[in-house]
Amino acid sequence: MKEYTRDETAPFEAASLSPMNRIVDAVSLESDTARRFSGLVDKFLASNCRDAALAAELRATLTRWSQNDAAFAPLAQKSSLAKEGAATSRDLSAIGNVGLAALDAIAAAKPLSADQQAQLNSTLTEAAKPKVQLLLVPVASIQKLVASASQPTFCTNK
């Protein structure tokens, strides 16, 4: 959580004897993966969406994220501690799918329709909401992909 709001969104007040065994306790405060992904998106868009190696790397990451919930859901069914991360896992899979849809539109040089854009942005808006004191930082980068995929000439000019 940003700006020290973790206590405000906690399901209970932490005390010195509270176990630190929740997902939020295990996740790194900084996301190198999100930072790296953001840099790849920026480079890809700066290349006018023509760098095949960057597109492949983005696609691999987004595919891994899109498949996250299928791998995580069985664990969440067996563990109450993992269960609290189920919504975040579903959101990660959803943003992976959104990113893949944007990349597909860019690759096909077929801009997203207004309805598609609205649906994808709705998914991203929901995924951006903190759940169990966690934020999915890559949402902003995927929003950039969706915005680019929605403009008919963004990735075809220059």
C-alpha positions in Angstrom: 0.0 0.0 0.0 1.2 3.5 -0.8 1.7 6.4 1.5 1.7 4.3 4.7 -2.0 3.4 4.4 -1.5 -0.2 5.4 -2.9 0.3 8.9 -6.0 2.0 7.5 -6.9 -1.0 5.3 -6.0 -3.8 7.7 -8.7 -6.3 8.6 -7.6 -6.0 12.2 -5.3 -3.8 14.3 -1.8 -5.3 14.4 -0.1 -5.8 17.7 3.4 -6.8 18.6 2.3 -10.3 19.1 0.4 -10.5 15.8 1.9 -13.2 13.6 3.4 -11.9 10.4 2.2 -14.8 8.2 -0.2 -13.1 5.9 0.5 -12.5 2.2 1.0 -8.8 2.7 3.8 -9.7 5.2 5.6 -11.8 2.7 5.4 -9.5 -0.4 8.3 -7.2 -1.1 7.5 -3.5 -0.5 9.0 -2.7 -4.0 8.1 -4.7 -7.1 11.2 -5.1 -9.3 9.0 -7.1 -11.7 6.5 -4.3 -12.0 9.2 -1.8 -12.5 10.9 -3.9 -15.2 7.5 -4.5 -16.9 6.8 -0.8 -16.9 10.2 -0.2 -18.6 9.5 -2.8 -21.2 6.1 -1.3 -22.0 7.6 2.2 -22.3 10.4 0.9 -24.6 7.9 -1.0 -26.7 5.6 2.0 -27.1 8.6 4.2 -27.8 9.7 1.8 -30.6 6.2 2.4 -32.1 5.3 -1.1 -31.3 7.7 -2.5 -33.8 10.2 -4.3 -31.6 9.4 -8.0 -32.0 11.7 -9.0 -29.1 10.1 -6.6 -26.7 6.6 -7.7 -27.9 7.6 -11.3 -27.2 8.9 -10.5 -23.8 5.8 -8.6 -22.9 3.6 -11.4 -24.2 5.5 -14.0 -22.1 5.1 -12.0 -18.9 1.4 -11.3 -19.6 0.8 -15.0 -20.5 2.4 -16.0 -17.2 0.2 -13.6 -15.3 -2.9 -14.7 -17.2 -2.3 -18.2 -16.0 -1.6 -17.3 -12.4 -5.0 -18.0 -11.0 -5.2 -21.5 -12.5 -2.1 -22.3 -10.5 -2.9 -20.4 -7.4 -6.6 -21.4 -6.9 -5.9 -25.0 -5.8 -3.5 -23.7 -3.1 -6.1 -21.1 -2.0 -8.7 -23.9 -1.5 -6.3 -25.7 0.9 -5.0 -22.8 2.9 -6.9 -20.1 4.7 -3.7 -17.9 4.6 -3.4 -18.3 0.8 -7.2 -17.8 0.4 -6.9 -14.1 1.3 -4.8 -13.7 -1.9 -7.4 -15.3 -4.2 -8.9 -12.0 -5.3 -5.5 -10.5 -6.1 -4.6 -13.7 -8.0 -7.8 -13.4 -10.1 -7.0 -9.8 -10.7 -3.5 -10.6 -11.8 -4.9 -13.2 -14.3 -7.4 -10.6 -15.5 -4.8 -7.9 -16.1 -2.7 -10.5 -17.9 -5.6 -11.2 -20.2 -6.2 -7.5 -20.8 -2.6 -6.9 -21.7 -2.7 -9.8 -24.1 -5.8 -8.4 -25.8 -4.1 -5.1 -26.2 -1.0 -6.7 -27.7 -3.2 -8.8 -30.0 -4.9 -5.6 -31.3 -1.5 -3.9 -31.7 -0.1 -6.9 -33.6 -3.1 -7.1 -35.9 -3.0 -3.3 -36.4 -6.7 -3.4 -35.6 -7.6 -0.8 -32.9 -9.8 -1.8 -30.0 -13.4 -0.7 -30.4 -14.9 1.7 -27.9 -16.8 -1.2 -26.3 -13.7 -3.4 -26.1 -11.7 -0.5 -24.6 -14.4 0.2 -22.0 -14.6 -3.4 -21.0 -10.8 -3.7 -20.7 -10.6 -0.4 -18.8 -13.3 -1.6 -16.4 -11.3 -4.7 -15.7 -8.2 -2.6 -15.0 -10.2 -0.2 -12.7 -11.4 -3.1 -10.6 -7.9 -4.7 -10.5 -6.4 -1.4 -9.4 -8.4 -1.4 -6.2 -6.3 -2.6 -3.2 -7.3 -6.0 -1.9 -5.8 -7.5 1.3 -3.6 -4.5 1.5 -1.9 -5.3 -1.9 -1.7 -3.2 -5.0 -1.2 -4.6 -8.5 1.3 -2.0 -9.7 1.5 -3.2 -13.4 -2.1 -2.0 -13.9 -0.8 1.5 -15.0 1.5 0.0 -17.6 -1.3 -2.2 -19.0 -3.5 0.9 -19.2 -0.8 2.4 -21.5 -1.0 -0.7 -23.7 -4.8 -0.5 -23.9 -4.7 3.2 -24.7 -2.2 2.6 -27.5 -4.2 -0.3 -28.8 -7.3 1.9 -28.9 -5.7 4.6 -31.2 -5.9 3.7 -34.8 -2.6 5.2 -35.8 -0.5 5.0 -32.6 1.5 1.9 -33.5 1.5 2.3 -37.3 2.9 5.8 -37.8 6.5 7.1 -37.7 
